[in-house]
Amino acid sequence: MPVAFDSKVHGICINPIMRSKDINLSDFRLLEDSVQVDLLYEKGCYLGKRRADECIILLYQLDSFYAEIYYRRYRRIIQQILCFQSTQFLDPYLQQMDVHELVDCSS
């Protein structure tokens, strides 16, 4: 179910689980969507963005897992949050990256 996201409240954290250094995937999934988003924005590592259908999808890494935030309206209405640990789901993002500058193929 879509969740409206109030950007004025974003960033305020009073959930005690968010004070810990690490969070595992099981505990993360138990949190409300708005708390998950706050945690991803504050503690996660932003990895990329893509489009699918009518959604903008942001990818984050948090500790040992990845999370995709599906927005119906960019950073306004959350459609869903998908979490995973397998790197096979990173393919849509890897196809967007140009690694030629990072890899020296002349050696």
C-alpha positions as CSV (number, residue, x, y, z in Angstrom):
1,M,0.0,0.0,0.0
2,P,1.4,3.4,-0.9
3,V,2.6,5.6,1.9
4,A,2.6,9.4,1.8
5,F,6.0,10.7,2.9
6,D,6.1,14.1,4.6
7,S,9.5,15.6,3.9
8,K,9.1,18.0,6.9
9,V,9.3,15.1,9.3
10,H,12.0,13.3,7.4
11,G,15.2,12.8,9.3
12,I,13.6,12.7,12.8
13,C,14.3,9.5,14.5
14,I,13.0,8.4,17.8
15,N,13.1,4.6,17.2
16,P,15.6,2.9,19.6
17,I,16.6,0.3,17.0
18,M,18.0,3.1,14.8
19,R,20.5,4.1,17.5
20,S,22.4,0.8,17.1
21,K,25.4,0.6,14.8
22,D,24.2,-2.3,12.7
23,I,20.8,-3.6,11.7
24,N,20.0,-6.9,10.1
25,L,17.6,-7.5,7.3
26,S,15.0,-9.2,9.5
27,D,14.9,-6.3,12.0
28,F,14.8,-3.7,9.2
29,R,11.8,-5.4,7.6
30,L,9.9,-5.1,10.9
31,L,10.2,-1.3,10.8
32,E,7.5,1.0,9.4
33,D,8.2,2.3,5.9
34,S,8.8,5.9,7.1
35,V,11.4,4.7,9.6
36,Q,13.0,2.5,7.0
37,V,13.4,5.5,4.7
38,D,14.9,7.6,7.5
39,L,17.4,4.9,8.3
40,L,18.4,4.5,4.7
41,Y,18.8,8.2,4.2
42,E,20.8,8.6,7.4
43,K,22.9,5.4,7.6
44,G,22.7,3.8,4.1
45,C,24.9,4.3,1.2
46,Y,23.2,5.6,-1.9
47,L,24.1,3.4,-4.9
48,G,21.9,4.4,-7.8
49,K,18.6,5.3,-9.3
50,R,16.5,3.8,-12.1
51,R,13.0,4.0,-13.6
52,A,10.5,1.2,-13.9
53,D,7.0,1.7,-15.2
54,E,5.8,4.8,-13.4
55,C,8.2,4.6,-10.5
56,I,11.5,6.1,-9.6
57,I,13.6,3.5,-7.7
58,L,16.5,4.5,-5.4
59,L,19.0,1.8,-4.4
60,Y,20.8,1.9,-1.0
61,Q,23.1,-0.5,0.8
62,L,22.8,-0.7,4.5
63,D,25.1,-3.0,6.4
64,S,24.8,-6.5,4.8
65,F,21.7,-5.9,2.6
66,Y,20.3,-3.7,-0.2
67,A,17.0,-1.8,-0.3
68,E,15.1,-0.3,-3.1
69,I,12.7,2.5,-2.4
70,Y,10.0,2.7,-5.1
71,Y,8.5,6.2,-5.4
72,R,5.3,7.0,-7.3
73,R,6.2,10.7,-7.1
74,Y,9.9,11.3,-6.6
75,R,10.6,11.4,-2.9
76,R,7.0,12.0,-2.1
77,I,4.9,8.9,-2.2
78,I,6.4,5.5,-1.4
79,Q,4.9,2.7,-3.4
80,Q,7.0,0.0,-1.7
81,I,10.4,-0.9,-0.3
82,L,12.1,-4.1,-1.4
83,C,15.1,-5.5,0.5
84,F,17.5,-8.2,-0.6
85,Q,20.9,-9.6,0.0
86,S,21.7,-11.2,-3.4
87,T,23.8,-9.2,-5.8
88,Q,21.9,-10.6,-8.8
89,F,19.3,-7.9,-8.2
90,L,21.9,-5.2,-8.8
91,D,22.1,-5.9,-12.6
92,P,19.8,-3.0,-13.7
93,Y,22.1,-0.6,-11.9
94,L,25.3,-2.1,-13.1
95,Q,24.2,-1.7,-16.7
96,Q,24.0,2.0,-16.1
97,M,27.6,2.4,-14.8
98,D,30.5,3.3,-17.0
99,V,33.6,1.7,-15.5
100,H,36.0,2.4,-18.3
101,E,37.7,5.1,-16.3
102,L,38.0,2.8,-13.3
103,V,39.5,-0.1,-15.2
104,D,42.9,0.1,-17.0
105,C,42.6,-2.4,-19.8
106,S,46.0,-1.6,-21.3
107,S,47.9,-3.8,-18.8
